[in-house]
């Protein structure tokens, strides 16, 4: 059974600093155990703050970045240089400052990529890339030490939106059409793929996220509140600031 923990920090700035420090430690621990590490990145305002905090932290140099695999949990299906892309956000905030092995960085295809404007083909391409990275004889996904998720005000995670057909999808990667939040066409890991990660961290900041956090932690259904359907294999960690935690009871909280 996955351990579920909730840690609450005073504000968004402290939350970003704490998650960045925790992220460095998680990658170091994975490398000590397995010789390498893998992380699945997310997008959004608080994620960008985490990435900048890690970029500017001395702790980043304790990670052997040449032995880190970087994946994405979802992507806006727009051209490669569109500022809406989660990849571009992560590169500008963190990745371009790190000595990564380019062969171990795996962005989702853009709409001007090899499949052109066909998101279904792009999703299949990313699923194939994941499958090729999996160890022979194992499932169709590589080992994910850590998967990061933001939480939307409606409870969506990655690009799995409430009541959207993708919430029922069992393939590892799906195209999303008609997303309720622009841009409307996206690529996403599905909930079954997300839940193969050893640890999943859900990060939320601000009062706008408080209702979604409460619903997810109170046993809502994963179709209605996709964040409620997220479970890491070993650990599920909710990392919140006080405004995002304002609607949950004290029994959930570990204050920092």
C-alpha positions as semicolon CSV with decimal commas, in nm:
position;residue;x (nm);y (nm);z (nm)
1;X;0,000;0,000;0,000
2;X;0,138;0,338;-0,098
3;X;0,217;0,571;0,190
4;X;0,025;0,899;0,158
5;X;0,173;1,205;0,331
6;X;0,077;1,572;0,336
7;X;0,333;1,840;0,416
8;X;0,230;2,203;0,443
9;X;0,469;2,496;0,409
10;X;0,403;2,855;0,506
11;X;0,389;3,010;0,160
12;X;0,464;2,948;-0,207
13;X;0,826;3,063;-0,180
14;X;0,904;2,825;0,104
15;X;0,717;2,549;-0,073
16;X;0,929;2,589;-0,388
17;X;1,254;2,593;-0,190
18;X;1,155;2,286;0,011
19;X;1,045;2,085;-0,292
20;X;1,368;2,174;-0,475
21;X;1,578;2,051;-0,183
22;X;1,369;1,736;-0,152
23;X;1,401;1,674;-0,527
24;X;1,780;1,689;-0,516
25;X;1,788;1,443;-0,226
26;X;1,550;1,204;-0,403
27;X;1,768;1,195;-0,715
28;X;2,085;1,146;-0,509
29;X;1,923;0,859;-0,320
30;X;1,806;0,695;-0,643
31;X;2,156;0,716;-0,790
32;X;2,305;0,567;-0,475
33;X;2,062;0,277;-0,501
34;X;2,043;0,216;-0,877
35;X;2,337;0,406;-1,028
36;X;2,099;0,635;-1,213
37;X;1,778;0,830;-1,157
38;X;1,468;0,919;-1,351
39;X;1,225;1,206;-1,302
40;X;0,901;1,299;-1,477
41;X;0,850;1,675;-1,492
42;X;0,535;1,881;-1,484
43;X;0,447;2,234;-1,588
44;X;0,286;2,532;-1,419
45;X;0,377;2,830;-1,207
46;X;0,478;2,646;-0,891
47;X;0,676;2,389;-1,091
48;X;0,876;2,667;-1,259
49;X;0,949;2,813;-0,915
50;X;1,073;2,472;-0,797
51;X;1,298;2,438;-1,101
52;X;1,447;2,785;-1,051
53;X;1,506;2,711;-0,683
54;X;1,691;2,390;-0,771
55;X;1,892;2,567;-1,042
56;X;2,008;2,825;-0,788
57;X;2,075;2,578;-0,506
58;X;2,426;2,448;-0,423
59;X;2,260;2,108;-0,370
60;X;2,212;2,067;-0,744
61;X;2,585;1,991;-0,783
62;X;2,552;1,682;-0,564
63;X;2,344;1,516;-0,838
64;X;2,523;1,340;-1,125
65;X;2,307;1,495;-1,395
66;X;2,467;1,287;-1,668
67;X;2,292;0,985;-1,514
68;X;1,945;1,136;-1,488
69;X;1,664;1,051;-1,730
70;X;1,414;1,332;-1,778
71;X;1,060;1,268;-1,900
72;X;0,743;1,476;-1,911
73;X;0,401;1,395;-1,770
74;X;0,215;1,605;-2,023
75;X;0,265;1,865;-2,291
76;X;0,073;2,128;-2,480
77;X;0,059;2,016;-2,843
78;X;0,199;2,335;-2,993
79;X;0,513;2,414;-3,199
80;X;0,851;2,342;-3,041
81;X;0,929;2,709;-2,973
82;X;0,587;2,803;-2,835
83;X;0,618;2,953;-2,484
84;X;0,322;2,741;-2,375
85;X;0,534;2,426;-2,393
86;X;0,620;2,266;-2,060
87;X;0,951;2,159;-2,211
88;X;1,049;2,517;-2,287
89;X;0,954;2,628;-1,936
90;X;1,166;2,353;-1,779
91;X;1,463;2,421;-2,004
92;X;1,463;2,793;-1,929
93;X;1,410;2,747;-1,555
94;X;1,650;2,458;-1,497
95;X;1,756;2,212;-1,764
96;X;1,969;2,445;-1,975
97;X;2,185;2,508;-1,668
98;X;2,255;2,139;-1,605
99;X;2,515;1,903;-1,758
100;X;2,250;1,659;-1,877
101;X;2,309;1,386;-2,134
102;X;2,090;1,500;-2,427
103;X;2,011;1,138;-2,510
104;X;1,849;1,102;-2,168
105;X;1,615;1,401;-2,207
106;X;1,282;1,293;-2,356
107;X;1,044;1,577;-2,445
108;X;0,703;1,498;-2,586
109;X;0,670;1,569;-2,960
110;X;0,557;1,919;-3,068
111;X;0,293;1,992;-3,329
112;X;0,568;2,077;-3,579
113;X;0,756;1,755;-3,503
114;X;0,787;1,434;-3,705
115;X;0,415;1,356;-3,682
116;X;0,301;1,704;-3,778
117;X;-0,031;1,817;-3,633
118;X;-0,149;1,463;-3,548
119;X;-0,162;1,431;-3,167
120;X;-0,261;1,064;-3,175
121;X;0,049;0,978;-3,376
122;X;0,261;1,193;-3,145
123;X;0,119;1,014;-2,839
124;X;0,198;0,676;-2,997
125;X;0,552;0,796;-3,072
126;X;0,608;0,892;-2,708
127;X;0,464;0,560;-2,590
128;X;0,714;0,384;-2,818
129;X;0,999;0,591;-2,673
130;X;0,892;0,495;-2,323
131;X;0,871;0,130;-2,423
132;X;1,221;0,135;-2,574
133;X;1,357;0,274;-2,246
134;X;1,195;-0,002;-2,039
135;X;1,411;-0,290;-1,929
136;X;1,368;-0,607;-2,138
137;X;1,106;-0,841;-1,999
138;X;0,938;-0,570;-1,792
139;X;0,631;-0,356;-1,851
140;X;0,606;-0,105;-2,136
141;X;0,733;0,179;-1,918
142;X;1,075;0,260;-1,776
143;X;1,134;0,292;-1,403
144;X;1,028;0,634;-1,273
145;X;1,189;0,720;-0,941
146;X;0,985;1,035;-0,909
147;X;0,692;1,189;-1,093
148;X;0,595;1,551;-1,026
149;X;0,240;1,678;-1,069
150;X;0,073;2,012;-1,035
151;X;-0,292;2,013;-0,931
152;X;-0,543;2,221;-1,124
153;X;-0,824;2,416;-0,962
154;X;-1,062;2,158;-1,110
155;X;-0,854;1,869;-0,973
156;X;-0,684;1,779;-1,300
157;X;-0,333;1,638;-1,305
158;X;-0,101;1,630;-1,607
159;X;-0,361;1,676;-1,884
160;X;-0,611;1,433;-1,737
161;X;-0,918;1,652;-1,686
162;X;-1,236;1,572;-1,492
163;X;-1,499;1,380;-1,687
164;X;-1,280;1,386;-2,000
165;X;-1,251;1,060;-2,197
166;X;-0,878;1,049;-2,120
167;X;-0,968;0,986;-1,755
168;X;-1,081;0,637;-1,866
169;X;-0,777;0,572;-2,087
170;X;-0,555;0,274;-2,008
171;X;-0,286;0,325;-2,270
172;X;0,027;0,486;-2,122
173;X;0,013;0,800;-2,337
174;X;-0,296;0,964;-2,481
175;X;-0,383;1,255;-2,704
176;X;-0,621;1,504;-2,548
177;X;-0,861;1,698;-2,767
178;X;-1,102;1,956;-2,635
179;X;-0,919;2,022;-2,308
180;X;-1,120;2,270;-2,100
181;X;-0,807;2,475;-2,041
182;X;-0,619;2,624;-2,338
183;X;-0,451;2,510;-2,548
184;X;-0,719;2,249;-2,624
185;X;-0,492;1,983;-2,778
186;X;-0,238;1,811;-2,553
187;X;-0,044;1,492;-2,488
188;X;-0,047;1,325;-2,148
189;X;0,058;1,025;-1,948
190;X;-0,257;0,853;-1,831
191;X;-0,340;0,769;-1,470
192;X;-0,224;0,405;-1,504
193;X;0,113;0,524;-1,634
194;X;0,144;0,793;-1,365
195;X;0,077;0,533;-1,098
196;X;0,376;0,320;-1,200
197;X;0,615;0,581;-1,052
198;X;0,791;0,482;-0,732
199;X;0,701;0,819;-0,579
200;X;0,445;1,073;-0,696
201;X;0,451;1,427;-0,556
202;X;0,147;1,649;-0,599
203;X;0,239;2,015;-0,557
204;X;-0,021;2,287;-0,506
205;X;-0,007;2,652;-0,407
206;X;-0,277;2,913;-0,346
207;X;-0,636;2,926;-0,227
208;X;-0,761;2,847;-0,577
209;X;-0,636;2,491;-0,531
210;X;-0,782;2,438;-0,183
211;X;-1,112;2,283;-0,294
212;X;-0,942;2,039;-0,533
213;X;-0,696;1,936;-0,261
214;X;-0,980;1,876;-0,015
215;X;-1,179;1,669;-0,261
216;X;-0,880;1,459;-0,366
217;X;-0,785;1,382;-0,007
218;X;-1,145;1,310;0,093
219;X;-1,193;1,013;-0,138
220;X;-1,347;1,169;-0,448
221;X;-1,365;0,956;-0,761
222;X;-1,072;0,976;-1,007
223;X;-1,297;1,056;-1,302
224;X;-1,451;1,351;-1,120
225;X;-1,123;1,458;-0,954
226;X;-0,825;1,297;-1,132
227;X;-0,586;1,400;-0,852
228;X;-0,778;1,159;-0,628
229;X;-0,672;0,870;-0,853
230;X;-0,299;0,927;-0,818
231;X;-0,095;0,677;-0,614
232;X;0,279;0,622;-0,626
233;X;0,395;0,263;-0,587
234;X;0,589;0,340;-0,268
235;X;0,481;0,690;-0,173
236;X;0,231;0,961;-0,259
237;X;0,336;1,299;-0,124
238;X;0,120;1,612;-0,119
239;X;0,334;1,927;-0,092
240;X;0,122;2,231;-0,021
241;X;0,140;2,587;0,101
242;X;-0,101;2,699;0,372
243;X;-0,353;2,859;0,135
244;X;-0,377;2,536;-0,070
245;X;-0,420;2,338;0,253
246;X;-0,680;2,572;0,399
247;X;-0,977;2,335;0,348
248;X;-0,823;2,014;0,481
249;X;-0,842;1,906;0,843
250;X;-0,551;1,893;1,086
251;X;-0,531;1,514;1,064
252;X;-0,389;1,547;0,712
253;X;-0,124;1,805;0,790
254;X;0,243;1,794;0,875
255;X;0,339;2,159;0,909
256;X;0,684;2,287;0,814
